[in-house]
Structure formats: C-alpha cells, structure tokens
C-alpha cells in the first residue's frame, strides 16, 4: 500500500483552528495488486469495492488527537461519482496543506477537477448544508450534547453554525464556478471565525445569515452551467488505466 496524496482537512485547512483544535487528514492510497485485482477476472475497474478500501486511524486525545482517513483510488473515485459532499474540497487543496504527494496523486486530483466536478455534486452538498442548519432551526441550536454549554451561553451551537456558514460559502463557489477554495479568506473568514468564537451574532442574525446563504445556493444550482454529470465510462477507463500503469508501467 502506497499513499499517493494526503492533505490536511478540517479547521486547520479552513483557517478556523484554535488552540484546542485537533488535526485531521484525508487522502488516497494505491493498494497492493492482489487486493485490487480479483484472481478470477483480473479487473481494475470501479466495481466492486471492499470495506478495506478505507483505512482509518486515530492517535492521541483532545488537541493532540490526529485522525487520518485514507481511501483507495478506486473507492475515492466511486464516492466522488456518488456526490459525497465531504470529499468535494480535497481536489482543490493548495500545495501548502498537502503533506504527502506523488506525481500520480496530483494527476488523479487534476482529473477529478477537470472531469468530475459537475451538477451531480449539488444535491449531496446542499443536503449536507441543510443537515447542519437543521439543528439550529429545529433543535434550538444544539448539534451535539457535549456542546450544550455553547447553546446556553450564546443561544446556538457556535461551532456548528461556523461549520454551516463555511459549507454554504463554499457551496456557492462550487455551484457557481465549479471550484472550492477550502481555505477561507477575507470577510468570509472573519465571519466564520466570529461565529465560531460566539458573542458577535444573535441567534436571529445567524438564522437570517443562513437563510441568505440558502437562497444563494439555490440560485446558483438553478443557473449553473456545469455539466449535468460525469462521463462514467471516461472515469471508469481512467481508473483502469491508472491501475495498469501503476502496476505494469506505461505501454
């Protein structure tokens, strides 16, 4: 197994980390040939995949916790085809946040940016956003019981609201231009930080902010000029060719 691409994700990527923030990584790996190619059909394609196509590890606790999730190339491509919203930002991460990389890993991320960022990502990403803000609207701002103290102090779960705001801002970018800027900057960064720290916005102000972002995302979805969906056969062939090249070299 070889790691092809690994990057920071979470608050340290977004520019929203604090002194108590832990560290999160995600990436892709190439499995061994025996794991990738079933003996009975010598198959390199997108299906089927196995549970071991994802490797997770957690080391340490609290601010010293380091959580890493790695996906096999095949599984990552499958999840992206399915519109997994938590992976949409990874192909757009800038080099300063990449901790491990290979030429092949960068080539895979480039292929995804150029061929797999389509309208098929919209429903999952918008649903991800709605899932965050639902806690604000329906549960009086609590997302996790362990953050109940934030709700009692500020009227809402400040960490959840900051997360939702970041998802909304990046969703507008994705739906409009087909790109995501994972690391926030300027006014958007200032607002997201203020929301996370609490004390700068009332619950009513936050709800209005969320309402405006929702409207922007819907408008961007409705007017998007991105392709409707990826070309499955092209992605499938890229997956096959990538594995063959890795194990047997270029023809």
C-alpha positions as CSV (number, residue, x, y, z in Angstrom):
1,X,0.0,0.0,0.0
2,X,1.4,3.4,-1.0
3,X,-0.1,6.8,-0.1
4,X,-0.4,8.9,-3.2
5,X,-1.9,12.0,-1.8
6,X,-2.6,13.2,1.8
7,X,-3.8,16.6,3.0
8,X,-5.0,18.5,6.0
9,X,-8.7,18.8,6.2
10,X,-11.0,20.3,8.9
11,X,-10.4,23.5,10.8
12,X,-6.6,23.6,10.1
13,X,-7.3,23.6,6.3
14,X,-10.2,26.1,6.5
15,X,-8.2,28.6,8.6
16,X,-10.6,28.2,11.6
17,X,-8.4,26.3,14.0
18,X,-8.0,27.3,17.7
19,X,-5.6,26.4,20.4
20,X,-7.8,23.4,21.2
21,X,-8.3,22.1,17.6
22,X,-7.2,18.6,16.8
23,X,-5.7,17.6,13.4
24,X,-7.4,15.8,10.6
25,X,-6.0,14.3,7.4
26,X,-7.6,12.7,4.3
27,X,-6.0,11.2,1.3
28,X,-5.8,8.4,-1.3
29,X,-3.7,5.3,-1.5
30,X,-2.9,2.6,-4.0
31,X,-3.5,-0.9,-2.6
32,X,-1.5,-4.0,-3.5
33,X,-2.1,-5.7,-6.8
34,X,-3.6,-8.7,-5.1
35,X,-6.1,-6.5,-3.3
36,X,-7.0,-4.6,-6.4
37,X,-7.3,-7.4,-9.0
38,X,-9.5,-10.3,-8.2
39,X,-7.9,-13.5,-9.3
40,X,-11.0,-14.7,-11.2
41,X,-11.3,-11.8,-13.6
42,X,-8.2,-9.6,-13.4
43,X,-10.3,-6.5,-13.1
44,X,-9.1,-2.9,-12.4
45,X,-12.3,-1.0,-12.7
46,X,-14.6,0.9,-10.4
47,X,-16.5,-2.0,-9.1
48,X,-16.8,-3.9,-6.9
49,X,-15.1,-2.4,-3.9
50,X,-14.4,-3.8,-0.4
51,X,-14.7,-2.4,3.1
52,X,-10.9,-2.3,3.4
53,X,-10.8,0.3,0.7
54,X,-10.8,2.8,3.5
55,X,-8.2,3.0,6.2
56,X,-8.8,5.0,9.4
57,X,-6.5,5.8,12.3
58,X,-6.8,7.9,15.5
59,X,-3.9,8.8,17.7
60,X,-3.9,10.9,20.8
61,X,-6.7,12.8,22.5
62,X,-8.0,16.4,22.7
63,X,-5.9,19.0,20.9
64,X,-3.2,16.3,20.4
65,X,-5.6,14.0,18.5
66,X,-4.6,13.2,14.9
67,X,-7.3,11.5,12.8
68,X,-6.5,10.2,9.4
69,X,-8.8,8.7,6.7
70,X,-7.3,7.2,3.5
71,X,-9.3,5.9,0.6
72,X,-8.2,3.6,-2.2
73,X,-8.1,5.3,-5.6
74,X,-11.0,3.2,-6.8
75,X,-13.1,3.9,-3.7
76,X,-12.4,7.6,-3.8
77,X,-13.5,7.9,-7.4
78,X,-16.6,5.9,-6.6
79,X,-17.5,8.1,-3.7
80,X,-16.9,11.2,-5.8
81,X,-19.2,9.8,-8.5
82,X,-21.9,9.4,-5.9
83,X,-21.5,13.0,-4.9
84,X,-20.1,12.5,-1.4
85,X,-20.0,16.1,0.0
86,X,-17.2,15.6,2.5
87,X,-14.7,14.8,-0.3
88,X,-15.6,17.7,-2.7
89,X,-12.9,20.1,-1.4
90,X,-10.0,17.7,-1.5
91,X,-9.1,18.1,-5.2
92,X,-8.9,21.8,-4.7
93,X,-6.5,21.9,-1.7
94,X,-3.4,24.0,-2.3
95,X,0.1,22.6,-2.0
96,X,0.9,24.2,1.3
97,X,-1.6,21.9,3.0
98,X,-0.6,18.7,1.2
99,X,1.6,16.6,3.5
100,X,2.3,13.6,1.2
101,X,2.1,13.5,-2.6
102,X,3.2,11.8,-5.7
103,X,3.0,12.6,-9.4
104,X,0.2,10.1,-9.8
105,X,-1.7,11.5,-6.8
106,X,-1.6,15.0,-8.3
107,X,-2.7,13.6,-11.7
108,X,-5.7,11.9,-10.1
109,X,-6.7,15.1,-8.4
110,X,-6.3,17.1,-11.7
111,X,-8.5,14.5,-13.5
112,X,-11.2,14.9,-10.9
113,X,-11.2,18.7,-11.1
114,X,-11.4,18.6,-14.9
115,X,-13.9,15.7,-15.3
116,X,-15.9,15.0,-12.2
117,X,-17.0,18.4,-10.8
118,X,-20.5,18.5,-12.2
119,X,-24.0,19.2,-11.1
120,X,-24.2,15.7,-9.6
121,X,-22.4,17.1,-6.6
122,X,-25.1,19.7,-5.8
123,X,-27.9,17.6,-4.1
124,X,-25.5,15.9,-1.7
125,X,-23.6,19.1,-0.9
126,X,-26.8,21.1,-0.3
127,X,-28.2,18.3,1.8
128,X,-25.0,18.3,3.9
129,X,-25.6,22.0,4.4
130,X,-29.3,21.6,5.4
131,X,-28.3,18.9,7.8
132,X,-26.1,21.3,9.7
133,X,-28.6,24.2,9.8
134,X,-31.5,21.9,10.8
135,X,-30.0,21.7,14.3
136,X,-30.1,25.4,14.5
137,X,-33.7,25.8,13.4
138,X,-35.3,22.6,14.9
139,X,-33.3,21.9,18.0
140,X,-32.6,25.4,19.3
141,X,-29.1,25.4,18.1
142,X,-27.7,22.2,19.6
143,X,-25.8,19.8,17.3
144,X,-24.1,17.7,19.9
145,X,-25.0,17.3,23.6
146,X,-21.4,17.8,24.6
147,X,-21.6,21.4,23.2
148,X,-24.8,22.2,25.2
149,X,-22.8,24.8,27.1
150,X,-22.3,26.8,23.9
151,X,-26.1,26.9,23.4
152,X,-26.7,28.0,26.9
153,X,-24.0,30.7,26.6
154,X,-24.7,32.0,23.1
155,X,-28.1,30.7,22.1
156,X,-26.8,28.3,19.5
157,X,-24.0,25.8,18.8
158,X,-21.3,28.2,17.6
159,X,-19.1,25.5,16.2
160,X,-21.9,24.0,14.2
161,X,-23.0,27.4,12.9
162,X,-19.5,28.3,11.8
163,X,-19.3,25.0,10.0
164,X,-22.6,25.6,8.3
165,X,-21.5,29.0,7.2
166,X,-18.3,27.7,5.7
167,X,-20.2,24.9,3.9
168,X,-22.6,27.5,2.5
169,X,-20.0,29.9,1.3
170,X,-18.0,27.1,-0.4
171,X,-21.3,25.6,-1.8
172,X,-22.0,28.9,-3.6
173,X,-18.5,28.8,-5.1
174,X,-18.9,25.2,-6.2
175,X,-22.4,25.6,-7.7
176,X,-21.4,28.9,-9.5
177,X,-17.9,28.2,-10.8
178,X,-17.2,24.5,-10.2
179,X,-14.4,25.2,-7.7
180,X,-14.0,25.3,-4.0
181,X,-11.5,27.4,-2.1
182,X,-11.0,25.2,1.0
183,X,-9.0,27.8,2.9
184,X,-11.2,30.8,3.8
185,X,-10.0,34.3,3.3
186,X,-11.2,37.9,3.8
187,X,-14.6,38.8,5.1
188,X,-15.8,35.2,4.9
189,X,-13.0,34.0,7.1
190,X,-13.7,36.8,9.6
191,X,-17.4,36.0,9.8
192,X,-16.7,32.2,10.2
193,X,-14.2,32.9,13.0
194,X,-16.6,35.3,14.8
195,X,-19.4,32.7,14.5
196,X,-17.2,30.0,16.0
197,X,-16.0,32.1,18.9
198,X,-19.5,33.4,19.6
199,X,-20.7,36.6,21.1
200,X,-20.8,38.6,17.9
201,X,-24.2,37.5,16.5
202,X,-27.6,36.7,17.9
203,X,-29.5,33.6,17.0
204,X,-31.9,35.6,14.9
205,X,-29.0,37.2,13.0
206,X,-27.5,33.8,12.4
207,X,-30.8,32.4,11.1
208,X,-31.1,35.3,8.6
209,X,-27.5,34.8,7.5
210,X,-28.2,31.1,6.9
211,X,-31.4,32.0,5.0
212,X,-29.5,34.3,2.7
213,X,-26.8,31.6,2.0
214,X,-29.5,29.0,1.3
215,X,-31.1,31.3,-1.3
216,X,-27.7,32.0,-2.9
217,X,-27.0,28.2,-3.2
218,X,-30.4,27.5,-4.7
219,X,-30.0,30.3,-7.2
220,X,-26.5,29.0,-8.1
221,X,-27.9,25.5,-8.6
222,X,-30.7,26.7,-10.8
223,X,-28.4,28.8,-13.1
224,X,-25.3,26.5,-13.1
225,X,-23.6,26.0,-16.4
226,X,-21.6,23.0,-15.2
227,X,-22.2,19.6,-17.0
228,X,-25.0,17.6,-15.5
229,X,-22.9,14.6,-14.5
230,X,-19.5,13.0,-15.1
231,X,-18.9,10.6,-18.0
232,X,-19.0,7.3,-16.2
233,X,-17.2,5.4,-18.9
234,X,-14.4,8.0,-19.0
235,X,-13.9,7.8,-15.3
236,X,-14.0,4.1,-15.4
237,X,-11.4,3.9,-18.1
238,X,-9.2,6.4,-16.2
239,X,-9.4,4.1,-13.2
240,X,-8.4,1.1,-15.2
241,X,-5.6,2.8,-17.0
242,X,-4.3,4.4,-13.7
243,X,-4.1,1.0,-12.0
244,X,-2.5,-0.7,-15.0
245,X,0.1,2.0,-15.3
246,X,0.9,1.8,-11.6
247,X,1.4,-1.9,-11.5
248,X,2.8,-2.6,-15.0
249,X,4.1,0.7,-16.2
250,X,3.2,2.8,-19.3
251,X,2.9,1.0,-22.5
